[in-house]
Amino acid sequence: MDIITTYLPQKTVSELPVEFVERKGKGHPDSICDSASEEASIALSKYYLNKYGRILHHNVDKAVLAGGQSRVTFGGGEVIVPIYLLLVGRAVKQVDSEQISVDDIVVRAVNDWIGKEMRFLKPDVHIVIDTKIRPGSPDLVKNFEKSYSIPSANDTSFGVGFAPFTDTELVTLKVEQHLNSPKIKDEYPAIGEDIKVMSIRKENTLKLTIACALISKFISNVDEYEKYKNIVKKEVEYIVEQNTKLKPVVTVNAADEYKKGIYYLTVTGTSSEHGDDGQVGRGNRFNGLITPYRNMTLEATTGKNPLTHPGKLYSIASQRICNKILEESEDVKEVYCYMVSKIGNPITEPNTVHLKIIPYNKGPDEGTIQSIVNEVVEQVPHLWKDIIEKKISLF
């Protein structure tokens, strides 16, 4: 493993005059696709483990959502054309002479997630789930099966991590998590799950544009709609004030035009019901954010095999390396980690690890960095356990 460290005499993102950050909530069409693909992978992993004692080859990391059509009014409405969700991937569908009902396992898992996480989106009523999951290619299956105690990387890809979060990043994440928390849903059931936060920091001013789907059956008129928008605005301001000294300027549902009858009302709590589509990998990166002022990978983490796919595993490992370097060295202002694999190599042997560090003075010594990298990389073969138990958030 080649470990390269670069020390950079430059400003951190927090020190820049401008910063953009985005977060797509769990009800956003792209996030629904991410969740569906990951639920499919978890369900298959657990089935393979229970039935055969090990996770078999699979990658179900492609999904696309075609938005439906709805007719919404104050106080009610209906979905007249259901959402269509297609999951695509590869998976072992036969062991010896035994057929495995991969498609049934996947559809059931996604329906269970929808029923649990989306309060008003009804499986088999508002959404149709389809699959095109085929067996894997012989070369990739053989590469997967050649080792189990130390799995081999099933792709040549990379992960990226960084630390620490800026105030803008932290607030953006916390705002969406707060608005989608059980506490808020219990107190204000009209707040839907499709919530997008776009944050723009200019110097010490933080402008937050919140797109928040509201549930039509709880809102009888324009005045009640406006009341809920104000509730959302105040909750956002509260989170900002609790987490930063930046001055918030909050706008909720900026596309509204009351005179033209344009409101962000939904039957199901997601824009997927009418006109908005989704796709795996177009939403949040591994750390839960979309951060154009940071280095990122386009690799989607969801749906990939939790045992062997470096795009998934190295995203987790890179972030952990950054966190540990920041924790163990007081001389680090900001740190980035890039980790790239080589297909067929043991997953514990990344081809190259590159650390970029912005230090206060000289930064941590090479021995400390190598020790941290080695420690984290050694744990990579064990990450699958926490992944399938959902102890690691992937988007």
Sequence and secondary structure as in RCSB ss.txt:
>XXXX:A:sequence
MDIITTYLPQKTVSELPVEFVERKGKGHPDSICDSASEEASIALSKYYLNKYGRILHHNVDKAVLAGGQSRVTFG
GGEVIVPIYLLLVGRAVKQVDSEQISVDDIVVRAVNDWIGKEMRFLKPDVHIVIDTKIRPGSPDLVKNFEKSYSI
PSANDTSFGVGFAPFTDTELVTLKVEQHLNSPKIKDEYPAIGEDIKVMSIRKENTLKLTIACALISKFISNVDEY
EKYKNIVKKEVEYIVEQNTKLKPVVTVNAADEYKKGIYYLTVTGTSSEHGDDGQVGRGNRFNGLITPYRNMTLEA
TTGKNPLTHPGKLYSIASQRICNKILEESEDVKEVYCYMVSKIGNPITEPNTVHLKIIPYNKGPDEGTIQSIVNE
VVEQVPHLWKDIIEKKISLF
>XXXX:A:secstr
 EEEEEE  S  GGGSSEEEEEEE TTSHHHHHHHHHHHHHHHHHHHHHHHHSS  SEEEEEEEEE  EEEEETT
EEEEEE EEEEEEEEE  EETTEE  HHHHHHHHHHHHHHHH TT  BTTTEEEEEEEE   HHHHHHHHT SSS
 B SS  EEEEEE   HHHHHHHHHHHHHTSHHHHHH TTEEEEEEEEEEEETTEEEEEEEEEEEGGG  SHHHH
HHHHHHHHHHHHHHHHHH SSEEEEEE TT BGGGTB  EESSSSGGGTT  EETTSS  TTS B TTS      
 TTS TTT HHHHHHHHHHHHHHHHHHH TTEEEEEEEEE  TTSBTT  SEEEEEEEESSS   HHHHHHHHHH
HHHTGGGHHHHHHTT S   
